[in-house]
Amino acid sequence: MTASGQTHKTALVFGGSRGIGAAIALRLAQDGAHVALTYASAAAKAAEVAAAIEQHGVDALTLQADSANAEDIQAAVRQTVARFGRIDIVVVNAGVLHIADVAHFGIDQLDRMLDVNVRGVFLAIQAALPHMQTGSRIITIGSNTAVRSNYPGSSVYSMTKGAVAVMVRGLAVDLAPRGITINNIQPGPIETDMTSDMIDQLKDHIPLKRVGQPREVAALAAWLAGDESGYMTGASITIDGGASL
């Protein structure tokens, strides 16, 4: 319980051990939610995020889960409910990126990206829904490449993120009678481990002449997770410094 006697919300962040996912997990904790977060292999990073979450006076739970594996996804949901008794916010951030032109794109890489970036998103939402209630929030992390992709070799990644945007629109209709909203954040270049070697190259193509920070995406996610966003559902919100204009 909080100091005011209100029950803490519970958030489950798929892919919450680093980058955007970690920033979202920390922001939701700052706003008073208990946070469960999944990681694929970075156990030490997940533990660091969990320790930072607990500095905000809420509880954290780290869960190893491959978002391409349905059983891992379902187990993460079960363990979250067993620990906290509820799920109020689901953030599906887990994703993979492989860049190659169509002639050299391997079937294994294609299958992996579809499994994590599309199938895994659907399965995470499907698994969590039985434990959600009116007023719950679902947030997916897509990409501005769903709007505009002019980077060579990014066609498959763009395809997966476009699929997420379409999925969110359809699920919004399905979930509206239950009073559950679902929205999609589409970041452009964000300063993370993945982009650290490309910052100068990337910012030249952005009207604001800088890349974004994970905390900026987290602030948007926090608003979508809160009460004030209750009239928004099915939307894809691009946050990319104008890169896709």
Summary of the structure (lengths in Angstrom):
residues: 245
radius of gyration: 17.2
end to end distance: 44.7
largest distance: 59.5
contacts: 857
relative contact order: 0.14
helix: 47%
strand: 16%
